[in-house]
């Protein structure tokens, strides 16, 4: 037998047989002698006393009871690529990083109140950030500053439905889980929280296309796309997504696929949960969407093709 889960740093899942981090279990499961992780407990239909499996995960073939459970499970397949703005610990998404930051446990900003005020200030001080605040700061008629963060009220509002939230992470989770709010507004707060002046970053990405176009890109550079879920620009992604797109283009055209490996320099990117068409007008040089209406995978759009350096091209 295994010791009680709450006494161990890593927790053994009695269902899938894997050692998982404590955050991969609910509080209720951690109290059990034989706990089950989130992946294994999702899909239970307690109203019928049995499990139904109508929705299948395309990555691992696990099946779930409903689309929401499947969507939550698919989140576990994402790479831990989003860093906390304070301590740098990697998380699977922006909402997870914001929850950690606002919890007050981040070494860079200790204490819940201080962390939540810091997150509020970062949203308030970005271009267009005030539209996501319930009571943004403003000068009153007598020259005083009114509005701002409230430790007991709702500080954020959904631009699409008007619902208000006390914490940034709650607002982000709402936007992420409601397609009408995530996809309908096409304008987002920048969720890349940072405490310093933007510094240049060189990031490695890939672009999937046909082999002929890959050769043309190597010789002449990129021609920005005129349309897409992030507006005009050059679209790049992680290797697995770009390779799948190249394979799809090969099937569609009957030509060999091509994979272009790139180095991209960004100085002031905008991080959003879904579609965004206004980031270029807000002064950002790139936009990263956690997912879009066209894809459930992370995607980048780069404003200026001169910021992209082609490293190599390869057949797919």
C-alpha positions as CSV (number, residue, x, y, z in Angstrom):
1,X,0.0,0.0,0.0
2,X,1.0,3.6,-0.4
3,X,1.2,6.2,2.4
4,X,-1.6,8.8,2.5
5,X,-1.3,11.2,-0.4
6,X,-1.1,14.4,1.6
7,X,2.2,13.2,3.2
8,X,4.1,12.9,-0.1
9,X,5.6,15.5,-2.4
10,X,4.7,13.5,-5.5
11,X,1.4,11.6,-5.4
12,X,0.8,8.2,-6.9
13,X,-2.4,7.9,-8.9
14,X,-4.1,4.6,-8.1
15,X,-5.9,4.6,-11.5
16,X,-3.2,5.4,-14.1
17,X,-0.2,4.3,-12.0
18,X,1.8,7.5,-12.5
19,X,3.5,9.7,-9.9
20,X,2.0,13.2,-10.4
21,X,2.5,16.6,-8.7
22,X,0.0,17.5,-6.0
23,X,-1.5,20.1,-8.2
24,X,-2.8,17.4,-10.5
25,X,-5.2,16.1,-7.8
26,X,-8.3,17.7,-6.2
27,X,-8.3,18.4,-2.5
28,X,-10.9,15.6,-2.1
29,X,-8.8,13.1,-3.8
30,X,-5.7,14.0,-1.8
31,X,-7.5,13.0,1.4
32,X,-8.1,9.5,0.1
33,X,-6.0,6.4,0.6
34,X,-5.9,5.7,-3.1
35,X,-6.2,9.0,-4.9
36,X,-7.0,9.5,-8.6
37,X,-5.6,12.4,-10.6
38,X,-7.7,15.0,-12.5
39,X,-7.2,13.1,-15.8
40,X,-8.6,9.9,-14.3
41,X,-11.5,11.4,-12.4
42,X,-12.8,13.5,-15.3
43,X,-15.5,11.7,-17.3
44,X,-17.5,10.4,-14.3
45,X,-21.2,10.6,-14.6
46,X,-22.3,10.4,-11.0
47,X,-26.0,10.9,-11.8
48,X,-26.1,7.4,-13.3
49,X,-23.6,5.8,-11.0
50,X,-21.4,4.8,-13.9
51,X,-18.9,6.3,-16.4
52,X,-19.8,7.3,-19.9
53,X,-17.2,7.9,-22.5
54,X,-18.6,9.8,-25.5
55,X,-15.8,12.3,-26.1
56,X,-12.3,11.0,-27.1
57,X,-9.0,12.9,-26.7
58,X,-7.2,13.0,-30.0
59,X,-3.8,13.0,-28.3
60,X,-4.1,10.0,-26.0
61,X,-7.4,8.4,-26.9
62,X,-8.8,8.8,-23.3
63,X,-12.6,9.2,-23.4
64,X,-14.7,11.6,-21.3
65,X,-18.4,12.1,-20.4
66,X,-18.8,15.6,-21.9
67,X,-17.0,18.2,-24.0
68,X,-16.1,20.4,-21.0
69,X,-14.3,17.4,-19.3
70,X,-12.4,16.7,-22.6
71,X,-11.4,20.4,-22.9
72,X,-10.0,20.4,-19.3
73,X,-8.1,17.2,-20.0
74,X,-6.6,18.5,-23.2
75,X,-5.1,21.3,-21.2
76,X,-2.8,18.7,-19.5
77,X,-1.2,17.9,-22.9
78,X,0.1,21.5,-23.3
79,X,3.7,22.1,-22.7
80,X,4.7,24.1,-19.7
81,X,5.8,27.0,-21.7
82,X,4.3,30.1,-20.0
83,X,6.4,31.5,-17.2
84,X,5.2,33.2,-14.1
85,X,6.1,36.9,-14.5
86,X,7.7,36.9,-11.1
87,X,9.6,33.7,-10.3
88,X,9.7,32.3,-13.8
89,X,8.2,28.9,-13.0
90,X,6.6,27.4,-16.1
91,X,2.9,26.7,-16.4
92,X,0.7,25.3,-19.1
93,X,-1.2,28.5,-19.7
94,X,-1.7,32.1,-18.8
95,X,-4.6,31.5,-16.5
96,X,-2.5,29.0,-14.5
97,X,0.4,31.5,-14.2
98,X,-2.0,34.3,-13.1
99,X,-3.5,32.0,-10.4
100,X,-0.1,31.3,-9.0
101,X,1.0,34.9,-9.1
102,X,-2.2,36.2,-7.4
103,X,-2.1,33.5,-4.7
104,X,0.7,35.5,-3.0
105,X,3.0,32.5,-2.9
106,X,5.2,33.8,-5.8
107,X,8.6,34.7,-4.4
108,X,8.7,37.9,-6.5
109,X,5.5,39.3,-4.9
110,X,4.7,37.8,-1.5
111,X,1.2,38.3,0.0
112,X,-2.2,38.0,-1.8
113,X,-3.1,41.7,-1.5
114,X,0.3,42.9,-2.9
115,X,0.2,40.4,-5.7
116,X,-3.3,41.2,-6.8
117,X,-2.6,44.9,-6.7
118,X,0.5,44.4,-8.8
119,X,-1.5,42.4,-11.4
120,X,-4.2,45.1,-11.4
121,X,-1.6,47.8,-12.0
122,X,-0.1,45.9,-14.9
123,X,-3.4,45.6,-16.7
124,X,-4.3,49.2,-15.9
125,X,-1.0,50.6,-17.3
126,X,-1.1,48.8,-20.6
127,X,-2.7,50.3,-23.8
128,X,-6.4,49.8,-23.7
129,X,-6.3,48.1,-20.3
130,X,-8.9,50.3,-18.7
131,X,-11.7,48.8,-20.8
132,X,-11.3,45.6,-18.8
133,X,-11.5,47.3,-15.4
134,X,-14.7,47.9,-13.5
135,X,-13.6,51.2,-12.0
136,X,-10.5,52.5,-13.7
137,X,-8.4,55.2,-12.2
138,X,-9.2,58.7,-13.3
139,X,-8.7,62.3,-12.2
140,X,-11.7,63.9,-10.5
141,X,-12.9,67.5,-11.0
142,X,-10.8,68.6,-8.0
143,X,-7.5,67.1,-9.2
144,X,-7.7,64.0,-7.0
145,X,-7.3,60.4,-8.3
146,X,-10.5,58.3,-8.1
147,X,-11.2,54.7,-8.8
148,X,-8.6,51.9,-8.9
149,X,-8.1,48.6,-7.2
150,X,-10.5,47.5,-4.5
151,X,-9.6,44.7,-2.1
152,X,-13.3,43.9,-1.5
153,X,-14.9,44.5,-4.8
154,X,-14.9,43.3,-8.4
155,X,-12.0,44.9,-10.3
156,X,-12.4,43.4,-13.7
157,X,-15.2,43.1,-16.2
158,X,-15.7,41.0,-19.3
159,X,-15.8,43.3,-22.4
160,X,-18.2,40.9,-24.1
161,X,-20.9,40.0,-21.5
162,X,-20.3,42.6,-18.7
163,X,-19.8,40.1,-15.9
164,X,-17.4,41.3,-13.2
165,X,-14.6,39.6,-11.3
166,X,-12.5,40.2,-8.2
167,X,-9.3,38.7,-9.5
168,X,-7.5,38.7,-12.9
169,X,-7.2,34.9,-12.9
170,X,-11.0,34.5,-12.5
171,X,-11.6,36.9,-15.4
172,X,-9.1,35.0,-17.6
173,X,-10.7,31.7,-16.7
174,X,-14.2,33.0,-17.5
175,X,-12.9,34.3,-20.9
176,X,-11.1,31.0,-21.6
177,X,-14.2,28.8,-20.8
178,X,-16.9,30.8,-22.6
179,X,-16.5,30.8,-26.4
180,X,-18.9,33.7,-26.8
181,X,-16.7,35.9,-24.6
182,X,-13.4,34.5,-25.8
183,X,-14.1,34.7,-29.5
184,X,-16.7,37.4,-29.9
185,X,-14.9,40.5,-28.7
186,X,-11.7,40.2,-30.8
187,X,-10.0,42.6,-28.3
188,X,-8.1,41.4,-25.2
189,X,-6.0,42.7,-22.3
190,X,-2.3,41.8,-22.7
191,X,-1.9,38.9,-20.3
192,X,1.9,38.9,-20.5
193,X,2.5,40.3,-17.1
194,X,5.9,41.9,-16.7
195,X,7.6,44.1,-14.1
196,X,10.3,45.6,-16.3
197,X,10.9,47.5,-19.5
198,X,10.4,45.2,-22.5
199,X,13.7,43.5,-23.6
200,X,14.4,41.8,-26.9
201,X,13.8,38.1,-26.9
202,X,14.9,35.6,-29.6
203,X,12.5,32.8,-29.9
204,X,12.7,29.6,-32.0
205,X,9.6,28.8,-34.0
206,X,8.5,26.9,-37.1
207,X,6.3,27.6,-40.1
208,X,4.6,24.8,-42.1
209,X,3.9,25.1,-45.8
210,X,4.7,23.3,-49.1
211,X,8.3,22.6,-50.1
212,X,8.2,25.1,-53.0
213,X,7.0,27.9,-50.7
214,X,9.6,26.9,-48.1
215,X,12.3,27.3,-50.7
216,X,10.9,30.7,-51.7
217,X,10.8,31.8,-48.1
218,X,14.5,30.8,-47.7
219,X,15.5,32.9,-50.7
220,X,13.2,35.9,-50.5
221,X,11.8,36.0,-46.9
222,X,8.2,36.0,-45.7
223,X,5.3,37.7,-47.3
224,X,2.8,38.5,-44.4
225,X,-0.6,36.9,-44.5
226,X,-3.4,39.4,-45.0
227,X,-5.9,37.6,-42.8
228,X,-6.1,35.2,-39.9
229,X,-7.3,34.9,-36.4
230,X,-4.7,37.4,-35.3
231,X,-4.9,39.8,-38.2
232,X,-2.2,40.6,-40.7
233,X,1.3,39.3,-40.1
234,X,3.5,36.2,-40.3
235,X,2.1,33.2,-38.5
236,X,4.5,30.8,-36.7
237,X,4.1,28.1,-34.1
238,X,5.8,25.2,-32.3
239,X,7.3,22.4,-34.3
240,X,4.6,19.9,-33.9
241,X,1.8,22.2,-35.0
242,X,3.9,23.5,-38.0
243,X,4.7,20.0,-39.1
244,X,1.0,19.0,-39.0
245,X,0.1,22.0,-41.1
246,X,2.9,21.1,-43.6
247,X,1.5,17.6,-43.8
248,X,-2.0,18.9,-44.4
249,X,-0.8,21.2,-47.2
250,X,1.0,18.3,-48.8
251,X,-2.2,16.3,-48.9
252,X,-4.2,19.3,-50.2
253,X,-1.8,20.2,-53.0
254,X,-0.1,16.9,-53.8
255,X,3.3,18.6,-53.3
256,X,5.9,17.7,-50.8
257,X,5.5,19.6,-47.5
258,X,8.1,22.0,-46.2
259,X,9.1,23.0,-42.6
260,X,10.8,26.3,-42.0
261,X,12.8,26.7,-38.8
262,X,13.0,30.3,-37.6
263,X,14.5,32.7,-35.0
264,X,12.1,35.5,-34.2
265,X,13.1,38.7,-32.3
266,X,10.3,40.3,-30.3
267,X,10.5,43.2,-27.9
268,X,6.9,44.0,-26.9
269,X,4.6,41.0,-27.5
270,X,0.9,40.8,-26.5
271,X,-0.3,37.6,-24.9
272,X,-4.0,36.7,-25.4
273,X,-6.3,33.8,-24.9
274,X,-7.9,33.8,-28.3
275,X,-8.5,35.8,-31.5
276,X,-7.3,39.4,-31.4
277,X,-7.3,41.9,-34.3
278,X,-6.3,45.1,-32.6
279,X,-2.8,44.4,-31.2
280,X,-0.8,46.0,-34.0
281,X,-2.7,49.3,-33.5
282,X,-1.9,49.1,-29.8
283,X,1.9,49.2,-30.4
284,X,2.8,45.5,-30.0
285,X,5.3,43.8,-32.4
286,X,3.9,40.3,-32.0
287,X,0.9,38.5,-30.6
288,X,0.7,35.1,-28.9
289,X,-2.7,33.4,-28.7
290,X,-3.2,30.4,-26.4
291,X,-5.7,29.1,-29.0
292,X,-7.9,30.5,-31.7
293,X,-11.2,29.7,-33.4
294,X,-9.1,28.0,-36.1
295,X,-6.9,25.9,-33.8
296,X,-6.7,24.7,-30.2
297,X,-2.9,25.0,-30.2
298,X,-0.8,28.0,-29.4
299,X,0.0,30.4,-32.3
300,X,2.1,33.5,-32.8
301,X,1.7,36.3,-35.3
302,X,4.7,38.6,-36.0
303,X,4.0,42.1,-37.3
304,X,7.3,42.8,-39.2
305,X,8.8,40.0,-41.3
306,X,12.3,41.6,-40.9
307,X,12.2,40.4,-37.3
308,X,12.3,36.8,-38.6
309,X,15.6,34.9,-39.5
310,X,15.3,31.7,-41.4
311,X,17.6,29.0,-39.9
312,X,16.9,26.1,-42.3
313,X,14.2,24.3,-44.3
314,X,13.4,20.6,-44.4
315,X,11.1,18.2,-46.3
316,X,8.0,16.9,-44.5
